[in-house]
């Protein structure tokens, strides 16, 4: 049986939805001004931090919580724009390596200061250190609870969407 959200729980959920929508819209617009999509940025950041700017596609997908098909299609678009290169993994014929190109790194380095300034202005500078710590704790707990969940699991458990 579905346990519906009470008024306070619904208000909390809706506050999160509004926060996510507004942050996503602002960040999307900010990155677009620098020629990147949010999806581009999500992939470029872990690649830039990886040794030699290179990760296995499977590992990159896991880091950003993307399905294999979504990653493959987006990487194809990024490769067309010269931001990344894909190559077969030497040790595994079925594996694919994704490498950040010099153009991809330059694009990321151009966008990053604007992105960080926007995140700071809209988010970081508007919360206290105690709120930031509480948010990190809450985010880690919710992320851990959502690990391996999704529509199929929720439906099987008899849970509807909120």
Backbone as a printed PyTorch tensor [residue, N CA C, xyz], in Angstrom:
tensor([[[  0.8440,  -1.1830,   0.0000],
         [  0.0000,   0.0000,   0.0000],
         [  0.8880,   1.2460,   0.0000]],

        [[  0.5310,   2.2110,  -0.7800],
         [  1.3160,   3.4360,  -0.9190],
         [  1.1730,   4.3030,   0.3200]],

        [[  2.3030,   4.7330,   0.8390],
         [  2.3220,   5.6830,   1.9570],
         [  2.5060,   7.0690,   1.3600]],

        [[  1.4150,   7.8170,   1.1910],
         [  1.4490,   9.1220,   0.5460],
         [  2.1990,  10.1340,   1.3950]],

        [[  2.7040,  11.1630,   0.7460],
         [  3.4070,  12.2350,   1.4440],
         [  2.3960,  13.1100,   2.1700]],

        [[  2.7250,  13.4480,   3.4310],
         [  1.8670,  14.4060,   4.1310],
         [  2.2370,  15.8130,   3.6530]],

        [[  1.5700,  16.8290,   4.1640],
         [  1.7850,  18.1950,   3.6670],
         [  3.2290,  18.6570,   3.8380]],

        [[  3.8220,  18.3840,   5.0050],
         [  5.2140,  18.7900,   5.2340],
         [  6.1750,  18.0310,   4.3180]],

        [[  5.9490,  16.7400,   4.1650],
         [  6.8030,  15.9400,   3.2840],
         [  6.6730,  16.4020,   1.8310]],

        [[  5.4470,  16.6960,   1.4180],
         [  5.2240,  17.1820,   0.0500],
         [  5.9130,  18.5300,  -0.1550]],

        [[  5.8270,  19.4060,   0.8570],
         [  6.4850,  20.7170,   0.7630],
         [  8.0040,  20.5480,   0.6590]],

        [[  8.5600,  19.5970,   1.4120],
         [  9.9980,  19.3240,   1.3540],
         [ 10.3900,  18.8180,  -0.0310]],

        [[  9.6210,  17.8740,  -0.5520],
         [  9.9020,  17.3230,  -1.8740],
         [  9.8040,  18.4040,  -2.9460]],

        [[  8.7610,  19.2190,  -2.8880],
         [  8.5740,  20.2740,  -3.8840],
         [  9.6760,  21.3330,  -3.7820]],

        [[ 10.1530,  21.6080,  -2.5650],
         [ 11.2600,  22.5580,  -2.3990],
         [ 12.5180,  22.0230,  -3.0850]],

        [[ 12.7660,  20.7210,  -2.9340],
         [ 13.9140,  20.1150,  -3.6050],
         [ 13.7520,  20.1910,  -5.1300]],

        [[ 12.5580,  19.8690,  -5.6250],
         [ 12.3060,  19.9110,  -7.0730],
         [ 12.5630,  21.3170,  -7.6150]],

        [[ 12.0470,  22.3310,  -6.9250],
         [ 12.2350,  23.7170,  -7.3600],
         [ 13.7180,  24.0900,  -7.3570]],

        [[ 14.4330,  23.7090,  -6.2970],
         [ 15.8740,  23.9640,  -6.2170],
         [ 16.5850,  23.3290,  -7.4070]],

        [[ 16.3130,  22.0560,  -7.6550],
         [ 16.9700,  21.3490,  -8.7510],
         [ 16.6480,  21.9880, -10.0970]],

        [[ 15.3850,  22.3270, -10.3200],
         [ 14.9980,  22.9190, -11.6020],
         [ 15.6740,  24.2700, -11.8220]],

        [[ 15.6800,  25.1030, -10.8070],
         [ 16.2770,  26.4400, -10.9660],
         [ 17.7860,  26.3650, -11.1210]],

        [[ 18.4310,  25.5100, -10.3270],
         [ 19.8840,  25.3500, -10.4540],
         [ 20.2340,  24.7790, -11.8290]],

        [[ 19.5030,  23.7490, -12.2470],
         [ 19.7720,  23.1530, -13.5630],
         [ 19.6030,  24.1790, -14.6810]],

        [[ 18.5380,  24.9730, -14.6070],
         [ 18.2920,  25.9740, -15.6590],
         [ 19.4110,  27.0070, -15.7030]],

        [[ 19.8220,  27.4940, -14.5430],
         [ 20.8780,  28.5110, -14.4950],
         [ 22.2210,  27.9380, -14.9570]],

        [[ 22.5380,  26.7400, -14.4930],
         [ 23.8110,  26.1260, -14.8730],
         [ 23.8140,  25.7810, -16.3600]],

        [[ 22.6940,  25.2850, -16.8610],
         [ 22.5830,  24.9780, -18.2890],
         [ 22.8220,  26.2290, -19.1250]],

        [[ 22.1990,  27.3350, -18.7350],
         [ 22.3770,  28.5960, -19.4730],
         [ 23.8190,  29.0810, -19.3780]],

        [[ 24.4090,  28.9870, -18.1970],
         [ 25.7920,  29.4240, -18.0190],
         [ 26.7650,  28.6210, -18.8610]],

        [[ 26.6050,  27.3080, -18.8610],
         [ 27.4930,  26.4650, -19.6610],
         [ 27.2680,  26.6700, -21.1540]],

        [[ 26.0090,  26.8720, -21.5470],
         [ 25.7090,  27.1020, -22.9680],
         [ 26.4230,  28.3470, -23.4800]],

        [[ 26.5360,  29.3560, -22.6280],
         [ 27.2430,  30.5740, -23.0250],
         [ 28.7160,  30.2850, -23.3180]],

        [[ 29.2360,  29.1970, -22.7350],
         [ 30.6220,  28.7920, -22.9730],
         [ 30.7250,  27.6260, -23.9550]],

        [[ 29.6230,  27.3080, -24.6390],
         [ 29.6530,  26.2930, -25.6790],
         [ 29.5710,  24.8580, -25.2060]],

        [[ 29.1390,  24.6470, -23.9610],
         [ 29.0160,  23.2910, -23.4300],
         [ 27.6000,  23.0510, -22.9270]],

        [[ 27.1970,  21.8020, -22.9240],
         [ 25.9570,  21.4180, -22.2640],
         [ 26.3120,  20.9310, -20.8560]],

        [[ 25.3030,  20.8030, -20.0050],
         [ 25.5640,  20.2670, -18.6770],
         [ 26.0910,  18.8390, -18.7900]],

        [[ 25.5600,  18.0790, -19.7400],
         [ 26.0320,  16.7120, -19.9490],
         [ 27.5060,  16.6970, -20.3650]],

        [[ 27.8960,  17.6160, -21.2430],
         [ 29.3130,  17.7280, -21.6230],
         [ 30.1660,  17.9380, -20.3790]],

        [[ 29.7580,  18.8940, -19.5630],
         [ 30.5270,  19.2600, -18.3760],
         [ 30.6230,  18.0810, -17.4130]],

        [[ 29.5010,  17.3570, -17.2310],
         [ 29.4940,  16.1940, -16.3400],
         [ 30.5160,  15.1550, -16.7720]],

        [[ 30.7460,  15.0230, -18.0600],
         [ 31.7010,  14.0430, -18.5620],
         [ 33.1220,  14.5910, -18.6140]],

        [[ 33.2700,  15.8560, -18.9390],
         [ 34.6050,  16.4410, -19.0450],
         [ 35.3110,  16.5250, -17.6920]],

        [[ 34.5650,  16.7960, -16.6270],
         [ 35.1950,  16.9490, -15.3050],
         [ 35.8980,  15.6680, -14.8570]],

        [[ 35.2280,  14.5040, -14.8220],
         [ 35.9690,  13.3100, -14.4010],
         [ 37.0860,  12.9190, -15.3610]],

        [[ 36.9060,  13.1780, -16.6460],
         [ 37.9940,  12.8950, -17.5880],
         [ 39.2010,  13.7780, -17.3010]],

        [[ 38.9600,  15.0430, -16.9790],
         [ 40.0740,  15.9620, -16.7180],
         [ 40.8390,  15.5750, -15.4590]],

        [[ 40.1600,  14.9280, -14.5150],
         [ 40.8030,  14.5320, -13.2590],
         [ 41.4810,  13.1650, -13.3600]],

        [[ 41.1990,  12.4170, -14.4080],
         [ 41.7520,  11.0700, -14.5680],
         [ 43.1890,  11.1290, -15.0790]],

        [[ 43.9920,  10.1160, -14.7230],
         [ 45.3540,  10.0580, -15.2600],
         [ 45.3220,  10.0760, -16.7920]],

        [[ 46.1210,  10.9240, -17.3740],
         [ 46.1960,  11.0780, -18.8340],
         [ 44.8680,  11.4990, -19.4560]],

        [[ 43.9210,  11.9890, -18.6380],
         [ 42.6240,  12.4160, -19.1690],
         [ 41.8510,  11.2860, -19.8110]],

        [[ 42.0310,  10.0690, -19.3000],
         [ 41.4750,   8.8870, -19.9520],
         [ 40.7980,   7.9730, -18.9340]],

        [[ 39.5930,   7.5060, -19.2830],
         [ 38.8560,   6.5390, -18.4680],
         [ 38.2090,   5.5100, -19.3780]],

        [[ 38.0060,   4.3160, -18.8500],
         [ 37.1940,   3.3320, -19.5590],
         [ 35.7690,   3.8650, -19.6070]],

        [[ 35.0830,   3.6480, -20.7060],
         [ 33.7070,   4.1270, -20.8540],
         [ 32.8220,   3.5790, -19.7400]],

        [[ 33.0190,   2.3380, -19.3800],
         [ 32.2160,   1.7120, -18.3200],
         [ 32.4090,   2.4440, -16.9890]],

        [[ 33.6450,   2.8050, -16.6800],
         [ 33.9310,   3.5270, -15.4400],
         [ 33.3490,   4.9400, -15.4830]],

        [[ 33.4640,   5.6020, -16.6250],
         [ 32.9020,   6.9440, -16.7760],
         [ 31.3860,   6.9040, -16.5880]],

        [[ 30.7270,   5.9190, -17.1900],
         [ 29.2740,   5.7740, -17.0400],
         [ 28.8970,   5.5870, -15.5760]],

        [[ 29.6630,   4.7760, -14.8600],
         [ 29.3750,   4.5380, -13.4400],
         [ 29.5610,   5.8110, -12.6190]],

        [[ 30.5870,   6.5810, -12.9230],
         [ 30.8490,   7.8130, -12.1660],
         [ 29.7370,   8.8410, -12.3170]],

        [[ 29.1380,   8.9070, -13.4930],
         [ 28.1060,   9.9230, -13.7310],
         [ 26.6940,   9.3400, -13.6900]],

        [[ 26.5900,   8.0440, -13.3570],
         [ 25.2900,   7.3560, -13.2300],
         [ 24.4830,   7.4050, -14.5220]],

        [[ 25.1390,   7.1160, -15.6320],
         [ 24.4760,   7.1060, -16.9370],
         [ 24.3770,   5.6770, -17.4460]],

        [[ 23.3380,   5.4300, -18.2260],
         [ 23.1950,   4.1610, -18.9410],
         [ 24.2420,   4.1170, -20.0590]],

        [[ 24.6400,   2.9090, -20.4250],
         [ 25.6440,   2.7200, -21.4760],
         [ 25.2240,   3.3870, -22.7880]],

        [[ 23.9620,   3.2280, -23.1780],
         [ 23.5120,   3.7870, -24.4620],
         [ 23.5260,   5.3120, -24.4500]],

        [[ 23.1250,   5.9130, -23.3340],
         [ 23.1450,   7.3780, -23.2450],
         [ 24.5790,   7.8830, -23.3660]],

        [[ 25.4910,   7.2200, -22.6440],
         [ 26.8910,   7.6320, -22.6920],
         [ 27.4370,   7.5060, -24.1100]],

        [[ 27.1750,   6.3940, -24.7430],
         [ 27.6950,   6.1590, -26.0900],
         [ 27.2190,   7.2320, -27.0690]],

        [[ 25.9430,   7.5500, -27.0260],
         [ 25.3920,   8.5640, -27.9360],
         [ 25.9700,   9.9470, -27.6490]],

        [[ 26.1050,  10.2770, -26.3650],
         [ 26.6210,  11.6070, -26.0550],
         [ 28.1100,  11.7100, -26.3910]],

        [[ 28.8610,  10.6490, -26.1240],
         [ 30.2800,  10.6640, -26.4800],
         [ 30.4680,  10.8020, -27.9870]],

        [[ 29.5800,  10.2020, -28.7710],
         [ 29.6670,  10.3430, -30.2320],
         [ 29.5110,  11.8080, -30.6230]],

        [[ 28.5660,  12.5050, -29.9900],
         [ 28.3750,  13.9350, -30.2930],
         [ 29.5930,  14.7470, -29.8440]],

        [[ 30.1330,  14.4140, -28.6780],
         [ 31.3070,  15.1340, -28.1840],
         [ 32.5260,  14.8700, -29.0680]],

        [[ 32.6610,  13.6450, -29.5580],
         [ 33.7840,  13.3020, -30.4390],
         [ 33.6810,  14.0750, -31.7510]],

        [[ 32.4780,  14.2270, -32.2690],
         [ 32.2650,  14.9970, -33.4990],
         [ 32.7150,  16.4390, -33.3120]],

        [[ 32.5360,  16.9630, -32.1080],
         [ 32.9420,  18.3410, -31.8020],
         [ 34.4070,  18.4250, -31.3810]],

        [[ 35.0930,  17.2890, -31.3090],
         [ 36.5190,  17.2800, -30.9890],
         [ 36.8390,  17.3860, -29.5120]],

        [[ 35.8620,  17.1420, -28.6350],
         [ 36.0880,  17.2730, -27.1930],
         [ 36.6920,  16.0160, -26.5810]],

        [[ 36.3630,  14.8590, -27.1390],
         [ 36.8720,  13.5750, -26.6480],
         [ 37.2240,  12.6920, -27.8390]],

        [[ 37.9970,  11.6620, -27.5440],
         [ 38.2920,  10.6140, -28.5190],
         [ 37.9470,   9.2820, -27.8700]],

        [[ 37.4700,   8.3600, -28.6840],
         [ 37.2150,   7.0020, -28.2000],
         [ 38.1590,   6.0620, -28.9280]],

        [[ 38.6770,   5.0960, -28.1740],
         [ 39.5970,   4.1240, -28.7620],
         [ 39.4120,   2.7850, -28.0670]],

        [[ 39.7110,   1.7050, -28.7590],
         [ 39.5950,   0.3860, -28.1290],
         [ 40.5960,   0.2630, -26.9780]],

        [[ 40.1930,  -0.4120, -25.9220],
         [ 41.0980,  -0.6670, -24.7980],
         [ 42.0980,  -1.7390, -25.2170]],

        [[ 43.3800,  -1.4900, -24.9730],
         [ 44.4360,  -2.4150, -25.4070],
         [ 44.3010,  -3.7840, -24.7440]],

        [[ 43.9220,  -3.8150, -23.4810],
         [ 43.8700,  -5.0700, -22.7320],
         [ 42.5380,  -5.8080, -22.8640]],

        [[ 41.5590,  -5.1680, -23.4940],
         [ 40.2270,  -5.7740, -23.6000],
         [ 39.5870,  -5.3100, -24.9040]],

        [[ 39.4630,  -6.2120, -25.8560],
         [ 38.9470,  -5.8380, -27.1810],
         [ 37.5320,  -5.2630, -27.1240]],

        [[ 36.7570,  -5.6330, -26.1020],
         [ 35.3850,  -5.1230, -26.0030],
         [ 35.3220,  -3.7900, -25.2720]],

        [[ 36.3610,  -3.4540, -24.5380],
         [ 36.3730,  -2.2140, -23.7700],
         [ 36.6930,  -1.0040, -24.6340]],

        [[ 36.2140,   0.1460, -24.1910],
         [ 36.4570,   1.4020, -24.9030],
         [ 37.0650,   2.3950, -23.9250]],

        [[ 38.1110,   3.0640, -24.3730],
         [ 38.7040,   4.1430, -23.5910],
         [ 38.1810,   5.4680, -24.1180]],

        [[ 37.9110,   6.3770, -23.2010],
         [ 37.4810,   7.7260, -23.5660],
         [ 38.5880,   8.6640, -23.1230]],

        [[ 39.0840,   9.4560, -24.0580],
         [ 40.2060,  10.3510, -23.7750],
         [ 39.7990,  11.7960, -24.0320]],

        [[ 40.1110,  12.6500, -23.0830],
         [ 39.8940,  14.0860, -23.2210],
         [ 40.9070,  14.6300, -24.2260]],

        [[ 40.4460,  15.3650, -25.2060],
         [ 41.3470,  15.9510, -26.2040],
         [ 41.8550,  17.3020, -25.6950]],

        [[ 42.9180,  17.8220, -26.2970],
         [ 43.3510,  19.1720, -25.9270],
         [ 42.2280,  20.2010, -26.1020]],

        [[ 41.4340,  20.0550, -27.1560],
         [ 40.3060,  20.9730, -27.3530],
         [ 39.2820,  20.8270, -26.2260]],

        [[ 39.0040,  19.5870, -25.8120],
         [ 38.0680,  19.3620, -24.7140],
         [ 38.5650,  19.9620, -23.4160]],

        [[ 39.8650,  19.7880, -23.1510],
         [ 40.4440,  20.3640, -21.9300],
         [ 40.3810,  21.8900, -21.9810]],

        [[ 40.6960,  22.4610, -23.1290],
         [ 40.6520,  23.9260, -23.2710],
         [ 39.2330,  24.4480, -23.0730]],

        [[ 38.2590,  23.7510, -23.6290],
         [ 36.8540,  24.1640, -23.4840],
         [ 36.4380,  24.1030, -22.0130]],

        [[ 36.8380,  23.0290, -21.3300],
         [ 36.5290,  22.8900, -19.9060],
         [ 37.2100,  23.9890, -19.0950]],

        [[ 38.4770,  24.2340, -19.3730],
         [ 39.2150,  25.2640, -18.6330],
         [ 38.6430,  26.6540, -18.8820]],

        [[ 38.0770,  26.8750, -20.0540],
         [ 37.4210,  28.1540, -20.3460],
         [ 36.1090,  28.2780, -19.5670]],

        [[ 35.3360,  27.1970, -19.5170],
         [ 34.0110,  27.2340, -18.8750],
         [ 34.0780,  27.1620, -17.3550]],

        [[ 35.0700,  26.4780, -16.8120],
         [ 35.1090,  26.2040, -15.3720],
         [ 35.0450,  27.4490, -14.4920]],

        [[ 35.8080,  28.5090, -14.7570],
         [ 35.7150,  29.6840, -13.8800],
         [ 34.3120,  30.2960, -13.8520]],

        [[ 33.6460,  30.3440, -15.0060],
         [ 32.2850,  30.8860, -15.0590],
         [ 31.3250,  29.9750, -14.3070]],

        [[ 31.5040,  28.6700, -14.4890],
         [ 30.6500,  27.6900, -13.8220],
         [ 30.8020,  27.7890, -12.3040]],

        [[ 32.0340,  27.8210, -11.8400],
         [ 32.2850,  27.9050, -10.3980],
         [ 31.7330,  29.2100,  -9.8290]],

        [[ 31.9030,  30.3060, -10.5440],
         [ 31.3600,  31.5900, -10.0760],
         [ 29.8440,  31.5230,  -9.9440]],

        [[ 29.1890,  30.8780, -10.8870],
         [ 27.7320,  30.7430, -10.8350],
         [ 27.3000,  29.8520,  -9.6760]],

        [[ 27.9730,  28.7260,  -9.4940],
         [ 27.6580,  27.8280,  -8.3760],
         [ 27.8640,  28.5560,  -7.0540]],

        [[ 28.9480,  29.3070,  -6.9590],
         [ 29.2100,  30.0590,  -5.7280],
         [ 28.1180,  31.1030,  -5.4960]],

        [[ 27.7890,  31.8710,  -6.5220],
         [ 26.7940,  32.9380,  -6.3910],
         [ 25.4130,  32.3920,  -6.0260]],

        [[ 24.9830,  31.3510,  -6.7230],
         [ 23.6270,  30.8390,  -6.5290],
         [ 23.4890,  29.9100,  -5.3350]],

        [[ 24.5790,  29.2750,  -4.9280],
         [ 24.4510,  28.1870,  -3.9700],
         [ 25.3820,  28.3360,  -2.7650]],

        [[ 26.6660,  28.2150,  -2.9800],
         [ 27.6330,  28.1510,  -1.8820],
         [ 27.5920,  29.3890,  -0.9990]],

        [[ 27.6010,  30.5720,  -1.6050],
         [ 27.6260,  31.8040,  -0.8140],
         [ 26.3050,  32.0850,  -0.1020]],

        [[ 25.2580,  31.3340,  -0.4210],
         [ 23.9540,  31.5510,   0.1990],
         [ 23.6600,  30.6410,   1.3700]],

        [[ 24.6140,  29.7720,   1.7290],
         [ 24.3910,  28.8720,   2.8610],
         [ 25.5470,  28.9830,   3.8510]],

        [[ 25.2450,  28.6810,   5.1040],
         [ 26.2650,  28.7380,   6.1510],
         [ 27.1240,  27.4720,   6.1090]],

        [[ 28.2340,  27.5050,   6.8360],
         [ 29.0860,  26.3170,   6.9220],
         [ 28.3170,  25.1450,   7.5310]],

        [[ 27.5030,  25.4310,   8.5470],
         [ 26.7100,  24.3710,   9.1890],
         [ 25.6820,  23.7930,   8.2150]],

        [[ 25.0510,  24.6600,   7.4250],
         [ 24.0870,  24.1790,   6.4270],
         [ 24.7870,  23.3470,   5.3530]],

        [[ 25.9810,  23.7720,   4.9610],
         [ 26.7420,  23.0240,   3.9580],
         [ 27.0830,  21.6310,   4.4870]],

        [[ 27.5060,  21.5620,   5.7350],
         [ 27.8390,  20.2670,   6.3370],
         [ 26.5950,  19.3880,   6.4250]],

        [[ 25.4740,  19.9690,   6.8500],
         [ 24.2250,  19.2010,   6.9400],
         [ 23.7940,  18.7110,   5.5570]],

        [[ 23.9620,  19.5510,   4.5500],
         [ 23.5860,  19.1670,   3.1850],
         [ 24.4660,  18.0270,   2.6750]],

        [[ 25.7660,  18.0870,   2.9740],
         [ 26.6610,  16.9950,   2.5670],
         [ 26.2410,  15.6830,   3.2210]],

        [[ 25.9160,  15.7460,   4.5110],
         [ 25.4850,  14.5550,   5.2420],
         [ 24.1830,  14.0100,   4.6640]],

        [[ 23.2120,  14.8880,   4.4680],
         [ 21.9180,  14.4950,   3.9060],
         [ 22.0820,  13.9310,   2.4980]],

        [[ 22.8660,  14.6060,   1.6780],
         [ 23.0670,  14.1590,   0.2940],
         [ 23.7000,  12.7720,   0.2490]],

        [[ 24.6980,  12.5360,   1.0900],
         [ 25.3570,  11.2260,   1.1230],
         [ 24.3690,  10.1420,   1.5490]],

        [[ 23.5440,  10.4390,   2.5390],
         [ 22.5770,   9.4520,   3.0220],
         [ 21.5280,   9.1350,   1.9490]],

        [[ 20.9810,  10.1660,   1.3210],
         [ 19.9640,   9.9510,   0.2820],
         [ 20.5820,   9.2340,  -0.9210]],

        [[ 21.7920,   9.6280,  -1.3090],
         [ 22.4600,   8.9700,  -2.4380],
         [ 22.6850,   7.4890,  -2.1380]],

        [[ 23.0920,   7.1700,  -0.9140],
         [ 23.3150,   5.7710,  -0.5410],
         [ 22.0070,   4.9830,  -0.5820]],

        [[ 20.9290,   5.5910,  -0.1320],
         [ 19.6180,   4.9130,  -0.1450],
         [ 19.1080,   4.7090,  -1.5650]],

        [[ 19.4690,   5.5980,  -2.4630],
         [ 18.9640,   5.4950,  -3.8350],
         [ 19.8360,   4.6030,  -4.7070]],

        [[ 20.9740,   4.1670,  -4.1960],
         [ 21.8730,   3.2930,  -4.9560],
         [ 21.1290,   2.0360,  -5.3880]],

        [[ 21.1150,   1.7870,  -6.6740],
         [ 20.4630,   0.5850,  -7.1790],
         [ 18.9490,   0.6550,  -7.2190]],

        [[ 18.3910,   1.8330,  -6.9690],
         [ 16.9350,   1.9530,  -7.0510],
         [ 16.5710,   2.5220,  -8.4020]],

        [[ 15.3200,   2.6020,  -8.6610],
         [ 14.8520,   3.1510,  -9.9240],
         [ 13.4310,   2.7230, -10.1720]],

        [[ 12.8930,   3.0670, -11.3330],
         [ 11.4970,   2.7470, -11.6250],
         [ 11.1760,   1.2590, -11.5120]],

        [[ 12.0440,   0.3970, -12.0220],
         [ 11.7600,  -1.0400, -11.9750],
         [ 11.7060,  -1.5340, -10.5400]],

        [[ 12.6570,  -1.0940,  -9.7160],
         [ 12.6820,  -1.5130,  -8.3190],
         [ 11.4820,  -0.9400,  -7.5730]],

        [[ 11.1710,   0.3330,  -7.8040],
         [ 10.0490,   0.9710,  -7.1180],
         [  8.7330,   0.3070,  -7.5010]],

        [[  8.5480,  -0.0020,  -8.7690],
         [  7.3160,  -0.6500,  -9.2190],
         [  7.1900,  -2.0330,  -8.6000]],

        [[  8.2900,  -2.7570,  -8.5640],
         [  8.2680,  -4.0930,  -7.9760],
         [  7.9230,  -4.0340,  -6.4930]],

        [[  8.3280,  -2.9490,  -5.8290],
         [  8.0550,  -2.7940,  -4.4040],
         [  6.6750,  -2.2000,  -4.1490]],

        [[  5.9560,  -1.8350,  -5.2100],
         [  4.6290,  -1.2570,  -5.0450],
         [  4.6530,   0.2110,  -4.7030]],

        [[  5.7400,   0.8830,  -5.0290],
         [  5.8990,   2.2930,  -4.7010],
         [  5.5770,   3.1260,  -5.9310]],

        [[  4.7780,   4.1670,  -5.7480],
         [  4.4720,   5.0750,  -6.8510],
         [  5.4520,   6.2230,  -6.8730]],

        [[  5.2730,   7.1380,  -7.7840],
         [  6.1230,   8.3200,  -7.8310],
         [  5.5420,   9.3930,  -6.9450]],

        [[  6.4030,  10.2300,  -6.4190],
         [  5.9460,  11.3080,  -5.5340],
         [  5.6710,  12.5530,  -6.3210]]])
